[in-house]
Amino acid sequence: MRISNIFFAIVLMFAGTGLFAQPEAGMPSEPGKCYAKCLIPDQYETVTEQVLVKEASTKVNIANARYEKVNEQVLTKEAATRLTVVPARFEKVTEQVLSQEGATSLSVIPAKFETVTEQVLVKEASTRIEVVPAVYEDATEQVLVREAFTELSVVPAEYETVTEQVLVKEAYTTITTTPARYETITEQVLVREAGSRIERIPAEFETVTERIQVADASTKWVKKQADENCLSADPEDCLVWCLVEVPAQFRTVTKQVRKACGPGYTANGDDCIRTVEIPAQYETRSFQKLVSPATSNVSEVPAKYETRTYKKLKSPARTISKSIPAQYTTRTFKKLVSPATTRVVEVPAVYETRTYTKLVNDATSSSSDIAAKYSTRTYEKLAADATTTSADVPATYATRTYDKLTAAASVSTTETPAQYSTITKRNLVKAGGFTEWREVVCDSDITPDLVRQVQMALMDRGYALPQFGADNQLGAETKAALVQFQRDNNLPIGQLDVETLKALGIQR
């Protein structure tokens, strides 16, 4: 049946036949308002759940301990070191040693003089006045006889006698060795390692059958054949709705349940296991253990010295200079006091010859290097200190055979997941049926404007409408959208009732 027919089927059943029958008892009868009983379907939720058919289990794979024959080298005498002494070596060394330090020898070169003869003024040139003769007086002055010079004297170098210790033989070392010492040791050695053995018995299971309810008992409305006495030409108007009981639904599930393990065993996966310990096996062996390794003792031999004497320069040769002042002599000559005042007669100057010693070269000194003196001495110089050479003495081994544990007893498990069966249930959330009388919009009040408001409200909430949107017509698409809105919001289905208008936000 189409949804558009559902919309008005119940109206025809209760209201459309009102032309031929009186209203039901209890039906509201307020003038100007219309009422109808609307169908509210049962509300279900579909639940899918996993039902355990067989619990998860573990398959146990037991691997007992495994051994293999192993040959190994065991110590009979520990390794050590043998020391050999290499004595110190000396070599003859000859070297030059200072016996007298180098110095400088000075010799004085005296100043040189030369005899110089010169004309010296005895009487200055003057004029003679015939009328008044010139007046002279005796004058005295100092004249150079010998220029000043410097006189040098030599102070010879000074030496002192020095005594010191000189190396004759350098210090060195001597080495003595002590050989390694051993003792015989007896010990327990492993012949067969400890292990374990795991015994397994398969677990026992029993089959259990369980009956599980997959759907609750419920009721549903079923449309039955129309009454043959129906007065309407349309058979759909006379169909009868019947409330039919739907019994609960069950499903039989078979499970595998595990039984308890026997005494001494523990559950492990699908098996019962127990562990048996196997002790290790030992035997006695002897070997030589190193008590103290070879050692060496080092002794220091001091260096040898001897006493030698040589002259050491205390102060080098030097010169002392002494300044000799210049020498002067006194001479007397006539000095003009007043010249003649009348006729002047030139009187030439009078000169005399004098001789004095003039310094040509100052006194100097010349130096010559006096080389240092050396003497040859011989001593023993250390070429190589005493050392030890070590030779490794390898340990001694013997071959023994024992059972070595290559793999301990172990349990490997293979996980078997639990087995489930998927069951889908429909749980009744809320029972439906015919509601009490509800106020609905009368046919005369279903105007194009009201239809448009309903269409706009439905479109705002995402419900599909005719191809061209709001067309003000309460057609099949609009009715289908309205019914779907009522279903989604648990509203009475089949009428444009006041409660639905309020849910759409439309005020009347």
Disulfide bonds with the S-S distance in Angstrom:
Cys34-Cys442 1.95
Cys230-Cys238 1.14
Cys261-Cys272 1.96
